[in-house]
Each structure stands twice: as structure tokens, then as C-alpha cells.
């Protein structure tokens, strides 16, 4: 999978020695710029724009997001709690399957509660009824599977054959739609406008009989709206038409677009060697700090890489043989103590970190490239590793 991000932006001038290693560094100015783009789209199309916490949950940046967007979408109880504690605006919660004991609180915290199947809604009927009887106000939504594969990598494509995500659109019936306030579909992964348009053509035909009943239609995330080459004018006109045709409020919930190119992961070379190819071991691990490098797989861009130089295979300190980030022409000598940084690591990498092998978690820093203010938001020690195990 080839990443379409990796613009260094202001990080091209950032001194990597200003932070410890490994470390995530997030640029507040870039976050503001991304959110401004999303807010401009929202205002021009007269829709609602949410930030997906599953992609970027750095709650110390919540005031920035709250200044521009309408709220957040969450993936279950813990994210809903995080949203209620730190974020402004609406909370829209979708989970592939709720635990019954979690639903009371999820319903209390959320403005929209979106279910993965009609069967879940039916089993939750008494909980929902009791919550409304107690005065709680929320909408009930159903996630649909458009059954329109658009993705490059099947495991990231909700419409891949056999997907468990969303109710198959060809099984929709009038009985299922009774009592449904809104429809949700999420079919994209780091994609531009055309896959959304293609997906909507299928969804439109399936849900058109309920235009007028539906309060809202949530078109999910995966929209790379803040990428420079995204077709924003086409998106605006499309959203206007969708709102007029359906008579419903339209929601988008981008995740990576909020933090696109807004963060780097700084690491240090610990050792070097040669085994058919030159290699270097970093204190940054693919499996612990950037799991998508292995899962997708993909090769993250490197700050200052010099194409044409002898490539060096970079890997992490864990015992996993496959803990390999990729082959890079380094901007620094391949020797212990040298710093490197991987681009576009604010979204998804930060939320997926783990402590396999006792590999330390990266610290988290917030930098404002406009003022040059730099703050260490969080450091992690041995206790984070220990306390997860017993």
C-alpha cells in the first residue's frame, strides 16, 4: 500500500534533538490548518463534520478540534467516555457489537447510537426504551454495508466480501427501517471523492424510499479531504445535492484527514550491521509503534530521505523477525546515536501503540510551528508496561 501522505511541512525545519526518543511530535498549527479546511467544507455544504477518535485521540489537542468541528465520533464505551470528558459538541457512537452492560452509559453519553445490525437493535430495545423513558434524548442509527468494494487492501475495505461491518444493503426491508432515525455507511480508507460518489450511487437507490423519514445520513470517514489534491469543490456540490435529495442532515466523520501530515515519530539508531544488505536497529518498532506498517503493509515516508543513496533496512528492537519498517536512503550517517523521523504518524500510529517485548512507548509532544512552542504532553515508563499485565 502506497501512502499518499508524507509532506514534511514545518517539520522540515524541526530539530529532532529537541525531544527524547522515541517520541511522537504533533504540530498544532498543522492541526488547525487541517481543521480549517474541514470547517470550510462543512460551512460551504451546510453539513456536520465530526472528528473520528479511533484515528486520532490526542485529547490534549481537543480544544483545537472543538474550535472548528461539530463534535466527534466514537467506537464504543471508552471512546465515548473520553469524548464526554474532553471534547466539545456532538458524540456519535458506532460499535460493531455492544456489550449489554455498556449500553446504558453509551446511550447516556451519545447523541447518536449506531448499531451494526437490526438484531442488535432488537435485543437492545428495552434498554433504549428505558433510557428514553428516563428523559434521555438520542437517535438510533443503523450502519449499512454498501457492498461496493473500493479499497486497495481488503482488510481495510468494509465492503470486502464476507465483511462483518454493517448490515448488507441488499437485505434491507421496510420492517428493518421502522424506528431508524439515521443511516451510517463507512466505505473508504484514505481515498478521494470518486469512491464516495460511487458508493453513494448504491446507497441512494437502497434508502431512497425512506427519504423524509431519516433525520441524518452519516457518510463515515476515510475521506482524505485535507490532502492537497482532493477534489473539494466536487465534494461540496455532491454534499449539497445529497442533503437536498434526502431531506436529511449529512455527516462526515474524517479521522486521518484531521491529523494528516500533522505528526512525526522520532527515533534513534541503536546499532548497525550487514547481512546481505546494510541494516540498522532503531528504538522505533514497526510492530509496537506503527502496526499498520506490517498490517497494510506500507512504507512510511522519512523526513529528509535522500533518494539514490545506499538504502539501509530499518527495523525495531523487538524479537519479531518481521519488525521491519523498510529500506531507506538515510539523511544522516547510518551509525548509532543518529536521529531519524517518520512522517504522517499522528493518526492511527499513536492509537495503536503497544508494549510487546517490553518495548517502551514513545513520549508525546505538542509543537506549534507558528510560535515554536514545544511541550512534552506525556511520558511513559516501566509502569505502563507492568500495569497492563497483572
Residue pairs with C-beta under 8 A, 6 or more apart in sequence:
1 152
1 153
1 296
1 297
1 298
2 298
2 299
3 190
3 298
3 299
3 300
3 301
3 344
4 190
4 224
4 227
5 190
5 227
5 256
5 260
5 261
5 301
5 343
5 344
6 261
6 300
6 301
6 343
6 344
7 228
7 261
7 343
7 344
8 261
8 303
8 304
8 343
9 27
9 30
9 261
9 369
10 27
10 29
10 30
10 369
11 25
11 27
11 264
11 303
11 341
11 343
11 369
12 303
12 304
14 25
14 264
14 341
14 367
14 369
16 266
16 303
16 339
16 340
16 341
17 339
18 374
19 25
19 266
19 363
19 365
19 374
19 376
20 363
20 376
20 379
21 266
21 267
21 268
21 283
21 339
22 265
22 266
22 267
22 268
22 282
22 283
22 284
22 289
22 360
22 362
22 363
23 265
23 266
23 362
23 363
23 364
23 365
24 263
24 264
24 265
24 266
24 345
24 346
24 349
24 350
24 362
24 363
24 364
24 365
25 263
25 264
25 265
25 266
25 341
25 365
25 366
25 367
26 58
26 61
26 259
26 262
26 263
26 346
26 364
26 365
26 366
26 367
27 262
27 263
27 367
27 368
27 369
28 61
28 64
28 366
28 367
28 368
28 369
29 368
29 369
29 370
30 261
30 262
30 369
31 61
31 64
31 65
31 258
31 259
31 262
32 64
32 67
32 68
33 226
34 226
34 257
34 258
34 259
34 260
34 262
35 64
35 65
35 67
35 68
35 69
35 258
36 68
37 225
37 226
37 232
37 257
38 49
38 68
38 69
38 225
38 226
38 254
38 257
38 258
39 49
39 68
39 69
41 47
41 49
41 225
41 232
41 235
41 236
41 239
41 252
42 48
42 49
42 69
42 70
42 252
44 236
45 235
45 236
45 239
45 240
45 243
45 250
46 240
46 243
47 239
47 243
47 249
47 250
47 251
47 252
48 70
48 71
48 90
48 216
48 249
48 250
48 251
48 252
49 69
49 70
49 251
49 252
49 253
49 254
50 69
50 70
50 71
50 72
50 73
50 89
50 90
50 92
50 251
50 252
50 253
50 254
51 65
51 69
51 71
51 72
51 73
51 87
51 253
51 254
51 255
51 258
52 72
52 73
52 221
52 253
52 254
52 255
52 258
53 72
53 73
53 74
53 75
53 79
53 82
53 83
53 87
53 255
54 73
54 74
54 75
54 79
54 255
54 351
55 221
55 255
55 256
55 258
55 259
55 347
55 348
55 351
56 255
56 256
56 258
56 259
56 346
56 347
56 348
56 350
56 351
57 79
57 82
57 350
57 351
58 259
58 346
58 350
58 364
58 366
58 377
59 82
59 85
59 86
59 87
60 364
60 366
60 377
60 378
61 366
62 86
62 87
62 88
65 72
65 87
65 258
66 87
66 88
66 89
69 89
69 258
70 89
70 90
71 83
71 87
71 88
71 89
71 90
71 91
71 92
71 111
72 83
72 87
72 89
72 90
72 91
72 92
73 91
73 92
73 93
73 94
73 218
73 221
73 253
74 80
74 82
74 83
74 91
74 92
74 93
74 94
74 110
75 93
75 94
75 95
76 93
76 95
76 98
76 102
76 106
77 99
77 102
77 105
77 106
79 93
80 91
80 93
80 105
80 106
80 109
80 110
81 105
81 109
83 91
83 109
84 91
84 109
90 111
90 112
91 109
91 110
91 111
91 112
92 110
92 111
92 112
92 114
92 141
92 218
92 251
92 253
93 106
93 109
93 110
93 112
93 113
93 114
94 114
94 115
94 116
94 141
94 143
94 184
95 106
95 116
96 116
96 164
96 165
97 116
97 120
98 106
98 115
98 120
98 124
100 123
100 124
100 127
103 113
103 124
103 127
104 127
104 131
106 113
107 113
107 127
107 128
107 131
107 136
107 138
108 131
108 136
110 138
111 137
111 138
111 139
112 138
112 139
112 140
112 141
112 181
112 182
112 216
112 218
113 128
113 138
113 139
113 140
113 141
114 140
114 141
114 142
114 143
114 182
114 184
114 218
115 121
115 124
115 140
115 141
115 142
115 143
116 143
116 164
116 165
116 166
116 167
117 142
117 167
118 142
118 167
118 176
121 128
121 140
121 142
121 179
121 180
128 140
131 138
132 138
139 181
139 182
139 215
139 216
140 179
140 180
140 181
140 182
141 180
141 181
141 182
141 183
141 184
141 216
141 218
142 167
142 176
142 177
142 180
142 182
142 183
142 184
143 165
143 166
143 167
143 183
143 184
143 185
143 186
144 166
144 167
144 168
144 169
144 172
144 183
144 184
144 185
144 203
144 206
144 207
145 158
145 159
145 163
145 165
145 166
145 167
145 168
145 169
145 185
146 159
146 166
146 169
146 185
146 187
146 199
146 202
146 203
147 159
147 168
147 169
147 170
147 202
148 159
148 187
148 198
148 199
148 202
149 157
149 159
149 160
149 161
150 157
150 159
150 187
150 188
150 191
150 195
150 198
150 199
151 157
151 159
151 160
151 188
151 189
151 191
152 189
153 189
153 296
154 160
155 295
156 189
156 296
157 163
157 187
157 189
158 165
158 166
158 186
158 187
159 187
159 199
165 186
166 184
166 185
166 186
167 176
169 202
169 203
169 206
170 206
172 206
172 207
174 209
177 210
177 213
180 210
180 213
180 214
181 214
181 215
181 216
182 214
182 215
182 216
182 217
182 218
182 248
183 203
183 207
183 210
183 214
183 216
183 217
183 218
184 217
184 218
184 220
185 199
185 203
185 218
185 219
185 220
186 219
186 220
186 221
186 222
186 253
187 195
187 196
187 199
187 220
187 222
188 195
188 196
188 199
188 220
188 221
188 222
188 223
189 222
190 222
190 224
190 256
191 222
191 223
191 224
192 224
192 227
192 229
192 230
192 231
193 230
193 231
193 234
193 235
193 238
194 231
196 219
196 223
196 235
196 238
197 234
197 238
200 219
200 238
200 242
204 242
204 245
207 214
207 217
207 246
211 245
211 246
211 247
211 248
212 247
214 246
214 247
214 248
215 248
215 249
216 248
216 249
216 250
216 251
217 242
217 246
217 248
217 249
217 250
217 251
218 250
218 251
218 252
218 253
219 242
219 250
219 251
219 252
219 253
220 252
220 253
221 252
221 253
221 254
221 255
221 256
221 257
222 254
222 255
222 256
223 230
223 235
223 252
223 254
223 257
224 230
224 256
224 257
224 260
225 232
225 235
225 252
225 254
225 257
226 254
226 257
226 258
226 260
227 257
227 260
239 250
239 252
242 250
243 249
243 250
255 347
255 348
256 347
256 348
258 347
259 346
259 347
260 344
260 347
261 343
261 344
262 346
262 347
263 344
263 345
263 346
263 347
263 349
263 350
264 303
264 341
264 342
264 343
264 344
264 345
265 284
265 289
265 290
265 341
265 342
265 345
265 349
265 362
266 284
266 339
266 340
266 341
266 362
267 282
267 283
267 284
267 339
267 340
267 341
267 342
268 282
268 283
268 337
268 338
268 339
268 340
269 280
269 281
269 282
269 334
269 335
269 336
269 337
269 338
269 339
269 340
270 280
270 281
270 282
270 283
270 317
270 336
271 280
271 281
271 336
272 278
272 279
272 280
272 281
272 312
272 334
272 335
272 336
273 279
273 280
277 311
277 312
277 313
277 327
278 310
278 311
278 312
278 313
278 334
279 312
279 313
279 314
279 315
280 312
280 313
280 314
280 315
280 330
280 334
281 315
281 316
281 317
282 314
282 315
282 316
282 317
282 325
282 340
283 316
283 317
283 360
284 290
284 316
284 325
284 342
284 362
285 316
285 317
285 318
285 323
285 356
285 359
286 293
286 294
286 315
286 316
286 322
286 323
286 324
286 325
287 294
287 316
287 318
287 320
287 322
287 323
287 354
287 356
288 316
288 318
288 323
288 353
288 354
288 355
288 356
288 357
288 359
288 361
289 316
289 349
289 353
289 359
289 361
289 362
290 300
290 325
290 342
290 345
290 349
290 352
291 349
291 352
291 354
292 298
292 348
292 349
292 352
293 299
293 300
293 325
293 326
294 322
294 323
299 325
299 326
300 325
300 326
300 342
300 343
300 344
300 345
301 342
301 343
301 344
302 328
302 330
302 331
302 340
302 341
302 342
302 343
303 331
303 340
303 341
303 342
303 343
304 331
304 341
305 328
305 329
305 330
305 331
306 329
306 330
306 331
307 329
308 329
309 329
309 330
310 329
311 327
311 328
311 329
312 327
312 328
312 329
312 330
312 334
313 324
313 326
313 327
314 324
314 325
314 326
314 327
314 328
314 340
315 323
315 324
315 325
316 323
316 324
316 325
316 359
317 323
317 357
317 359
318 356
318 357
318 359
319 357
320 356
320 357
325 342
328 340
330 338
330 340
331 340
332 338
332 339
332 340
350 364
353 361
353 362
355 361
355 384
355 385
355 388
358 385
360 380
360 381
360 385
361 380
361 384
362 380
363 376
363 378
363 379
363 380
364 376
364 377
364 378
365 374
365 375
365 376
365 377
366 374
366 375
366 377
367 373
367 374
367 375
368 374
